[in-house]
């Protein structure tokens, strides 16, 4: 299996991807997945390079601290943020383990984090953030130490992410394996 950027040349492979989440499926199959204004999409191809078995889309944002002083609300910049807009496995690999305790989901997330870490000196960021579905919480929060946003933390999220749980991790906590 190997990662590559989603391009017009391999876009036809998105048609067979199904993670069982229509919002995520629709993003990958839309032109937004190719739009650099929507982030950069990386796809994980199977061994024969003819099927997408996973993907992630990354972009940049910021986390602010919200404070109310004397009835006025202030926003203070906390740090640049690499944001994982989407991360999903094809349903055929969900809950499948590469080795005991290490799933394809772990592999996909670790590769995404490694890619972000390699970009850190070029774009600079203090945090990594993701809006997680309930199904993804175990992977991010329990296995990879993402924390839920505190009450005074704020980040702009897409309308489709309003029901998700906002999570973050300090970029300094990442290590390339």
C-alpha positions as CSV (number, residue, x, y, z in Angstrom):
1,X,0.0,0.0,0.0
2,X,1.2,3.5,-0.7
3,X,0.0,7.1,-0.3
4,X,-0.3,9.6,-3.1
5,X,-2.0,12.9,-3.6
6,X,-5.5,12.8,-5.1
7,X,-5.2,14.2,-8.7
8,X,-7.3,14.3,-11.8
9,X,-5.5,11.3,-13.0
10,X,-6.5,9.0,-10.1
11,X,-9.8,10.7,-9.2
12,X,-11.8,7.9,-11.0
13,X,-10.8,5.6,-8.1
14,X,-13.0,7.6,-5.7
15,X,-16.1,6.0,-7.2
16,X,-15.7,2.7,-5.3
17,X,-14.7,4.1,-1.9
18,X,-17.2,3.6,0.9
19,X,-16.5,4.3,4.5
20,X,-20.3,4.1,5.4
21,X,-20.4,7.8,6.2
22,X,-22.3,9.7,3.4
23,X,-20.8,13.1,4.3
24,X,-17.2,11.8,4.1
25,X,-17.9,9.7,1.0
26,X,-19.5,12.7,-0.7
27,X,-16.5,14.9,0.0
28,X,-14.0,12.4,-1.5
29,X,-16.2,12.0,-4.6
30,X,-16.7,15.7,-5.0
31,X,-14.4,18.2,-6.8
32,X,-13.8,19.7,-3.3
33,X,-11.4,16.8,-2.6
34,X,-9.2,18.2,-5.5
35,X,-9.5,21.9,-4.5
36,X,-6.4,23.2,-2.7
37,X,-8.6,25.8,-1.1
38,X,-10.4,22.9,0.7
39,X,-7.1,21.3,1.8
40,X,-4.9,18.6,0.2
41,X,-6.2,15.1,-0.1
42,X,-3.9,12.1,0.2
43,X,-5.2,8.6,-0.7
44,X,-4.0,5.3,0.5
45,X,-4.0,2.8,-2.4
46,X,-4.2,-1.0,-2.2
47,X,-1.2,-3.2,-3.3
48,X,-2.4,-3.2,-6.9
49,X,-3.0,0.6,-6.9
50,X,-6.5,0.2,-8.3
51,X,-8.6,1.0,-5.2
52,X,-8.6,3.7,-2.5
53,X,-8.6,2.0,0.9
54,X,-8.2,5.1,3.0
55,X,-7.7,8.9,2.7
56,X,-7.2,12.0,4.6
57,X,-7.5,15.7,3.8
58,X,-5.4,18.3,5.6
59,X,-5.5,22.1,5.8
60,X,-4.6,24.9,8.1
61,X,-6.6,26.9,10.6
62,X,-6.1,28.5,14.0
63,X,-7.3,27.9,17.6
64,X,-8.4,30.9,19.6
65,X,-9.1,31.4,23.3
66,X,-12.4,33.1,24.0
67,X,-12.7,35.3,27.1
68,X,-15.5,37.4,28.3
69,X,-14.4,40.4,30.3
70,X,-16.9,42.9,31.6
71,X,-19.6,41.7,29.2
72,X,-17.4,41.9,26.2
73,X,-16.1,38.8,24.4
74,X,-12.5,38.7,23.2
75,X,-10.7,36.3,21.0
76,X,-7.0,35.7,21.6
77,X,-4.9,33.8,19.1
78,X,-3.5,30.6,20.7
79,X,-1.7,29.1,17.8
80,X,-1.6,28.0,14.2
81,X,-3.4,24.7,13.6
82,X,-3.0,21.9,11.1
83,X,-6.5,20.5,10.7
84,X,-7.4,17.0,9.6
85,X,-10.6,17.9,7.6
86,X,-11.3,14.2,6.8
87,X,-9.8,10.9,7.6
88,X,-11.5,7.6,6.7
89,X,-10.9,4.0,5.8
90,X,-12.9,2.0,3.4
91,X,-15.4,-0.1,5.3
92,X,-13.6,-3.3,4.2
93,X,-10.7,-2.4,6.4
94,X,-12.5,-0.8,9.4
95,X,-11.8,-2.7,12.6
96,X,-9.1,-4.7,10.8
97,X,-5.7,-5.1,12.5
98,X,-2.3,-5.1,10.9
99,X,-0.9,-6.5,14.1
100,X,-2.3,-6.9,17.6
101,X,-3.4,-3.5,18.9
102,X,-2.5,-1.7,15.7
103,X,-5.3,-1.2,13.1
104,X,-5.4,0.2,9.6
105,X,-7.1,3.2,11.3
106,X,-4.0,3.6,13.5
107,X,-1.8,3.3,10.4
108,X,-3.8,5.9,8.5
109,X,-3.7,8.4,11.4
110,X,0.0,7.9,12.1
111,X,0.9,8.4,8.5
112,X,-1.2,11.6,8.4
113,X,0.5,12.9,11.6
114,X,3.9,12.1,10.2
115,X,3.1,14.0,7.0
116,X,1.9,17.0,9.1
117,X,5.1,16.8,11.2
118,X,7.2,16.9,8.0
119,X,5.3,20.1,6.9
120,X,5.6,21.8,10.3
121,X,8.9,23.7,9.6
122,X,7.4,25.0,6.3
123,X,4.0,26.3,7.6
124,X,4.4,26.4,11.4
125,X,1.6,25.3,13.7
126,X,1.2,24.5,17.4
127,X,-1.8,22.2,17.2
128,X,-3.4,19.5,15.2
129,X,-7.2,19.5,15.3
130,X,-9.9,17.1,14.0
131,X,-13.7,17.0,14.3
132,X,-14.5,13.4,15.2
133,X,-17.6,11.4,14.7
134,X,-18.6,9.3,17.6
135,X,-17.2,6.3,15.8
136,X,-13.8,7.9,15.6
137,X,-13.4,9.0,19.2
138,X,-11.8,5.7,20.3
139,X,-9.1,6.1,17.7
140,X,-8.3,9.7,18.3
141,X,-9.0,10.3,22.0
142,X,-8.3,6.9,23.6
143,X,-5.5,5.5,21.4
144,X,-3.7,8.6,20.1
145,X,-4.1,11.1,23.0
146,X,-6.2,13.8,21.3
147,X,-8.0,15.9,23.8
148,X,-11.5,17.5,23.6
149,X,-11.5,21.3,23.2
150,X,-11.8,23.1,26.4
151,X,-14.8,25.5,26.9
152,X,-12.7,28.6,26.1
153,X,-11.2,27.2,22.9
154,X,-12.6,28.0,19.5
155,X,-12.0,26.9,15.9
156,X,-14.0,27.4,12.8
157,X,-15.7,24.2,11.7
158,X,-17.7,23.2,8.6
159,X,-21.5,23.0,8.9
160,X,-21.2,19.2,8.5
161,X,-18.9,19.0,11.5
162,X,-21.3,20.8,14.0
163,X,-22.4,17.5,15.5
164,X,-18.8,16.2,15.8
165,X,-16.5,16.3,18.8
166,X,-13.7,18.9,18.4
167,X,-10.4,17.4,19.4
168,X,-6.8,18.7,19.4
169,X,-3.3,17.6,20.1
170,X,-0.1,19.6,20.7
171,X,2.2,19.3,17.6
172,X,5.1,19.0,20.0
173,X,3.7,15.7,21.2
174,X,4.2,14.1,17.8
175,X,7.1,11.8,17.1
176,X,8.1,10.4,13.7
177,X,8.3,6.6,14.0
